[in-house]
Amino acid sequence: MNTLKLYIKDFLRYRYLLYNLISRDFKLKYRRSVLGVAWSVLNPLLMCGVMVVVFGNLFQFRGEGITNYPVYLVIGQLMFTFFRESTTMAMGSVMANAMLLRKVYIPKYVFPLEKTCFGLVNYFFSFIALII
């Protein structure tokens, strides 16, 4: 129980660092993009459109029994993209920030948590496509 309290205390101590790391990654990802954040919304919609055409017309699978087949495709695509992006980026995050970890004490779990939260931010921007 005491270790859990220490983890929560460290997390609260480094929440501003976590916020700054997430905002840095967000700015770096969309810095020179023409579409910017709109690409996070357009990418799942375009991918869903391709999947509906391929599975609906080419393979003659129209989702019999599934009333809102494209919505299920978008949700599945968003969830898969979130998990793929989060795990891929989180695996290399500690090694990528090794120099910072050697210079200053920062808990090592901050960097994978930051990449996962950044994936969650992208997921929420992509989720706008479902609401609209």
N, C-alpha and C positions, 0 to 999 in steps of 0.2 A: 504493500500500500504506500509505503514511503517513497519507493522509486517512482510510482505513478505521480505523486505530488511533485517530485523533483522534475519529471518530464514536463508537467504542466507549468511549473514555475519557469523552466528554461524556455518553453514555448512562448509564454507571456513576455518574457524578457526580450526575445528576439522577433517579436511580431512585426516590428517596424522594418527590420532587415528583410523579413519575408515579404512584406508589402513592397519594399523597394526592389527586390529581386524580381518579383512578378511584374511590376511596372516596367522594369528594364527589359525583360524578355518580350513584353508586349510591344514596346517601342521598337526594339530591334527587329521583330518579325515583320512589322508593317511599315518600316521606315521608308523604303523605296518602292513600295507597292503602289501601283496605279489605282487599284480598286480598294486597297486598305482593308478595313474590317469587313467590308461587303463581300470580300472573297470567302470569308468564313461562313457567310450565309449562302452564297452562290454555289460553293463547292458541293455541299450535301444535296442541294436541289438538283444540280446538274447530274450528279452521280445517281440520284434516285431516278431522274428522267431516263438515263441510259439503262438502268436496271429494269425499269418498267417496260421499256421498249424491248429489251432482250428477253426478259422472262415472260412478258405478256404476249408478245407477237412472235418472236423467233422460236421460242420453245413451246408455244401454245399453252403456257401456264397463266391463266388469268386470275388465279387466286380464288378458285371456286370455294366457297364457304368463308372467305375472308371478305368482309364488306368494304373495308378501307385499306386495300392492299398497298397503295403507294405510301400511306401514312406509316404502316408497319415497316416498309422498306426504309423510310427516312429515319425512323426511330432506331432501327437496327444499325443503319449506317452511322448515325451520330454516336451511338454507344460504342461501336467497334472502333471508330476513329478516336474517340476519347481514350479508351483503354490502350490502343496501340500507341498513340502519341505520348501518353503519360508514362507507360512502361519503357518505351524506347528512350525518351529523354531522361527519365529518372535513373536509368542504369548507368549512364555515363556522367551524371552530374557531379558525383563526388570526385571522380578522376579529373574532370574538367576544371574543378575549383580547388585542386590540390595545393596550388601555391597560396591561395587565400587561407586555407586551413592550416598551413605551416606557419603563417605569419601571425594570425590572430586566432584566439580560441572561439570557435563557433561549433555548436553541436553538429555532427555529421548528418543528422537526419533532416536538417533544415533544407539542404539542397534537393534531395528527392521530393520532399514535401512541396518545395517551391515549384518544381517541374509539374507535379501532379495538380497543384492549384492553378498553374498557368494553363494546363490542359482543360481544367474545369472552366476557366474563364472563356477559353475558345469554344468549349461545349455550349456554354450559355449564349454566346453570340450566335452560334449555329442553330441553337434551339429556337431563335427568333423566327427562322424559316418555317417552323411548324406552327407557330402561333399566327403568323400572317397568312 
